[in-house]
Amino acid sequence: MSTEGRRQFIPREAGDPDLTQAEFKAQQEGDVRTLKMRNNIAKQLKATRREERKRITEMVLDRNGREYIEYFEGITSMFEYVKSLPSNTILDIGAGRGRGIRELAESALGEGLRFKTTVLGNSDRIEKSDAIARVHITPAETLRGISNESIGGILALYSISYCENPEIVTKRIDEVLVPGGVVKATFPDLPGRLSRTSKFIQWDALPYEHFFKGMGYDVLVHSSQRQILLALKPGGNISASKLMEADEKSYEEQMAPFPETEE
């Protein structure tokens, strides 16, 4: 997708009244990478996340494997690429009840890969499966329990778009990805950050594109009914555009094993 004429993301300044105290302090100290700061941010987000959970529909929590392929506009080429990396682990950030990633992990698409997920809270409605190595209860800002340079690929289906601080999220993602690791995430096709309503916020792909590019990632944002961001960490052997194109070309073939069902 051409970036000509696209909006530019401008990070918030220290004097911005919308900054939290933790963000302001972090900017003054120039140390947004510390675990202490992330934990402070995570604590501030708890109230926000309670509001978000109230707004999440059954469809969002219970997406199936077919919907994953549909919303990402293909994932097979990404999965195959991850198999070539030092880690063959796929992390699904914000997996809801885990149905969609479980169906992918148990299908032919998941062969040769290891899968982990993150959720915001424990629930007996989260699906259990031997195909999922572990479910981590953690926000994207901290990714607690996930070791640095242990993940080959990350999926984020309308999940990190709700995070309070995209800069913190991208830095933590960078830490857990191996060299050449890949992120594929979906966002609403919206003009930047939405206004706050009962502490509810949502981002489009723009700030994530900005911060990933700032770390040297090869980034492509494709817009159709939604925004799809694909970001490749330095050290890989393929471009973001070629990987996105390969997934799109085999889209119909990927959908075939997952027939549409009425629920």
C-alpha positions as CSV (number, residue, x, y, z in Angstrom):
1,M,0.0,0.0,0.0
2,S,1.4,3.4,-0.9
3,T,2.2,5.7,2.0
4,E,1.9,8.8,-0.1
5,G,-0.7,11.2,1.3
6,R,-1.1,9.2,4.5
7,R,-1.3,10.8,7.9
8,Q,1.8,11.0,10.1
9,F,1.7,9.8,13.7
10,I,3.0,12.5,16.1
11,P,3.9,11.1,19.5
12,R,2.4,12.9,22.5
13,E,4.6,15.5,24.1
14,A,5.5,15.6,27.8
15,G,3.2,18.7,28.2
16,D,0.2,16.9,26.7
17,P,-2.6,17.0,29.4
18,D,-3.8,13.6,28.2
19,L,-0.6,12.0,29.5
20,T,-0.9,9.8,32.6
21,Q,1.5,10.6,35.5
22,A,3.4,7.4,34.8
23,E,3.8,8.3,31.1
24,F,5.0,11.8,32.0
25,K,7.5,10.6,34.4
26,A,8.7,7.9,31.9
27,Q,9.2,10.6,29.2
28,Q,11.2,12.8,31.7
29,E,13.5,9.9,32.6
30,G,13.7,8.6,29.1
31,D,13.3,5.1,30.4
32,V,10.1,3.5,29.0
33,R,11.7,0.1,28.8
34,T,11.9,-0.7,32.5
35,L,9.6,-3.4,33.9
36,K,8.7,-1.1,36.8
37,M,7.2,1.5,34.5
38,R,5.3,-1.2,32.5
39,N,3.9,-2.6,35.7
40,N,2.7,0.9,36.7
41,I,1.1,1.4,33.4
42,A,-0.6,-2.0,33.7
43,K,-2.0,-1.1,37.0
44,Q,-3.5,2.1,35.6
45,L,-5.1,0.0,32.8
46,K,-7.1,-2.3,35.1
47,A,-10.0,0.1,35.4
48,T,-9.9,0.7,31.6
49,R,-9.9,-3.0,30.9
50,R,-12.9,-3.6,33.1
51,E,-14.8,-1.1,30.9
52,E,-13.5,-2.8,27.8
53,R,-14.6,-6.3,28.9
54,K,-18.1,-5.0,29.3
55,R,-18.1,-3.8,25.7
56,I,-16.6,-7.0,24.1
57,T,-19.3,-9.0,22.3
58,E,-19.7,-12.7,22.1
59,M,-18.4,-12.6,18.5
60,V,-15.2,-10.9,19.6
61,L,-14.6,-13.4,22.4
62,D,-15.5,-16.5,20.4
63,R,-14.0,-16.0,16.9
64,N,-13.4,-19.2,15.0
65,G,-10.5,-20.3,12.8
66,R,-12.2,-19.3,9.6
67,E,-12.7,-15.8,10.9
68,Y,-9.0,-15.5,11.8
69,I,-8.1,-16.3,8.2
70,E,-10.7,-13.9,6.9
71,Y,-9.8,-11.0,9.1
72,F,-6.0,-11.4,8.5
73,E,-6.6,-12.1,4.8
74,G,-4.5,-15.2,5.0
75,I,-1.9,-16.6,7.5
76,T,-0.4,-19.6,5.8
77,S,2.7,-17.9,4.4
78,M,3.3,-16.2,7.7
79,F,3.1,-19.6,9.5
80,E,5.5,-21.1,7.0
81,Y,7.9,-18.2,7.4
82,V,7.9,-18.6,11.2
83,K,9.0,-22.3,10.8
84,S,12.3,-20.9,9.3
85,L,13.1,-18.8,12.4
86,P,15.0,-19.7,15.6
87,S,11.6,-20.0,17.3
88,N,8.6,-21.7,15.8
89,T,6.2,-20.4,18.5
90,I,3.1,-18.3,17.5
91,L,1.7,-16.0,20.2
92,D,-1.9,-14.9,19.9
93,I,-2.3,-11.7,21.9
94,G,-5.8,-11.2,23.2
95,A,-7.1,-14.6,22.1
96,G,-10.6,-14.3,23.7
97,R,-11.8,-17.8,24.6
98,G,-9.2,-19.3,22.4
99,R,-11.4,-21.0,19.9
100,G,-10.0,-19.5,16.7
101,I,-6.3,-20.1,17.5
102,R,-7.1,-23.6,18.8
103,E,-8.8,-24.5,15.5
104,L,-5.8,-23.2,13.5
105,A,-3.4,-25.0,15.8
106,E,-5.2,-28.3,15.4
107,S,-5.5,-28.0,11.7
108,A,-2.9,-28.7,9.0
109,L,-2.0,-25.0,9.0
110,G,-0.6,-25.4,12.5
111,E,1.6,-28.5,11.9
112,G,5.2,-27.8,12.9
113,L,4.4,-24.9,15.0
114,R,3.9,-24.2,18.8
115,F,1.2,-21.9,20.0
116,K,0.7,-19.7,23.0
117,T,-2.0,-17.2,23.8
118,T,-2.6,-14.2,26.1
119,V,-5.8,-13.2,27.8
120,L,-6.7,-10.5,30.3
121,G,-8.3,-12.6,32.9
122,N,-8.9,-16.2,33.9
123,S,-12.2,-17.9,33.0
124,D,-13.6,-21.4,32.9
125,R,-14.9,-20.4,29.4
126,I,-11.4,-20.3,27.9
127,E,-11.0,-23.4,25.8
128,K,-8.4,-25.9,26.8
129,S,-6.4,-27.8,24.2
130,D,-3.2,-29.8,24.0
131,A,-2.4,-27.8,20.8
132,I,-2.0,-24.6,22.9
133,A,1.3,-24.8,24.9
134,R,0.2,-22.2,27.4
135,V,-2.3,-19.5,28.1
136,H,-0.7,-16.4,29.7
137,I,-2.9,-14.0,31.8
138,T,-1.2,-10.7,30.9
139,P,-1.8,-7.4,29.2
140,A,0.1,-6.7,26.0
141,E,2.1,-4.0,27.7
142,T,4.0,-6.4,29.9
143,L,3.6,-9.9,28.3
144,R,4.4,-11.4,31.7
145,G,5.8,-14.9,31.6
146,I,7.0,-14.7,28.0
147,S,10.7,-14.8,27.7
148,N,12.7,-12.4,25.5
149,E,13.5,-13.6,22.0
150,S,11.2,-16.7,22.5
151,I,8.5,-15.9,19.9
152,G,8.7,-16.3,16.1
153,G,5.3,-14.8,15.1
154,I,2.6,-12.7,16.8
155,L,-1.1,-12.5,15.9
156,A,-3.2,-9.7,17.3
157,L,-6.8,-9.8,16.1
158,Y,-8.4,-6.4,17.1
159,S,-6.6,-6.7,20.4
160,I,-3.6,-4.3,20.6
161,S,-5.8,-1.6,19.0
162,Y,-7.4,-1.2,22.5
163,C,-4.1,-0.8,24.4
164,E,-3.5,2.4,26.2
165,N,0.1,3.0,25.1
166,P,1.2,1.6,21.7
167,E,4.8,2.6,22.3
168,I,5.0,0.4,25.3
169,V,3.3,-2.5,23.4
170,T,5.7,-2.3,20.4
171,K,8.8,-2.2,22.6
172,R,7.6,-5.3,24.6
173,I,6.7,-7.1,21.4
174,D,10.2,-6.3,20.0
175,E,11.8,-7.8,23.1
176,V,9.9,-11.2,22.9
177,L,10.4,-11.6,19.1
178,V,13.4,-13.4,17.7
179,P,15.5,-11.7,15.0
180,G,13.4,-11.8,11.8
181,G,10.2,-12.3,13.9
182,V,6.8,-11.2,12.4
183,V,3.7,-9.4,13.7
184,K,0.4,-9.5,12.0
185,A,-2.4,-7.4,13.6
186,T,-5.8,-6.0,12.6
187,F,-7.2,-2.6,13.4
188,P,-10.4,-0.7,12.7
189,D,-10.1,1.5,9.6
190,L,-10.5,4.7,11.6
191,P,-8.9,8.2,11.5
192,G,-6.5,7.9,14.4
193,R,-7.3,7.6,18.1
194,L,-11.0,7.8,19.1
195,S,-12.2,10.1,21.8
196,R,-12.5,8.7,25.2
197,T,-15.9,7.5,26.3
198,S,-16.1,6.0,29.8
199,K,-12.3,5.3,29.6
200,F,-12.8,3.4,26.3
201,I,-10.2,4.1,23.6
202,Q,-9.2,2.5,20.3
203,W,-6.3,3.1,17.9
204,D,-5.9,2.5,14.2
205,A,-2.6,1.1,12.8
206,L,-0.9,4.4,12.5
207,P,0.9,4.6,15.9
208,Y,2.0,1.0,15.7
209,E,3.4,1.6,12.2
210,H,5.3,4.6,13.5
211,F,6.9,2.9,16.5
212,F,7.8,-0.4,14.6
213,K,9.4,1.6,11.8
214,G,11.3,3.5,14.4
215,M,12.9,0.2,15.6
216,G,13.9,-0.7,12.0
217,Y,11.0,-3.0,11.2
218,D,9.8,-3.5,7.6
219,V,6.2,-2.5,7.9
220,L,3.2,-2.7,5.5
221,V,-0.3,-1.5,6.3
222,H,-3.1,-2.7,4.0
223,S,-6.5,-1.1,4.2
224,S,-9.7,-2.6,3.0
225,Q,-12.6,-3.2,5.3
226,R,-10.1,-3.1,8.1
227,Q,-6.4,-2.2,8.5
228,I,-3.9,-5.1,8.5
229,L,-0.4,-4.4,9.7
230,L,2.4,-6.7,9.0
231,A,5.8,-5.8,10.6
232,L,9.0,-7.8,10.2
233,K,11.8,-7.4,12.7
234,P,15.3,-6.9,11.3
235,G,17.0,-10.2,10.6
236,G,14.5,-11.9,8.3
237,N,14.8,-13.1,4.7
238,I,11.6,-11.8,3.2
239,S,9.9,-8.4,2.8
240,A,6.6,-7.4,4.5
241,S,5.0,-6.8,1.1
242,K,6.0,-10.2,-0.3
243,L,4.8,-12.0,2.8
244,M,1.4,-10.1,2.7
245,E,1.0,-10.8,-1.0
246,A,1.7,-14.5,-0.6
247,D,-0.9,-14.8,2.1
248,E,-3.5,-13.0,0.0
249,K,-2.8,-15.2,-3.1
250,S,-3.6,-18.4,-1.2
251,Y,-6.5,-17.0,0.7
252,E,-9.3,-19.1,-0.9
253,E,-7.2,-22.3,-0.4
254,Q,-6.7,-21.5,3.2
255,M,-10.4,-20.9,3.8
256,A,-11.4,-24.3,2.3
257,P,-10.8,-26.5,5.4
258,F,-12.9,-24.1,7.5
259,P,-16.4,-24.1,6.0
260,E,-18.8,-21.4,7.0
261,T,-21.2,-22.5,9.7
262,E,-24.4,-21.0,11.1
263,E,-24.3,-20.5,14.9
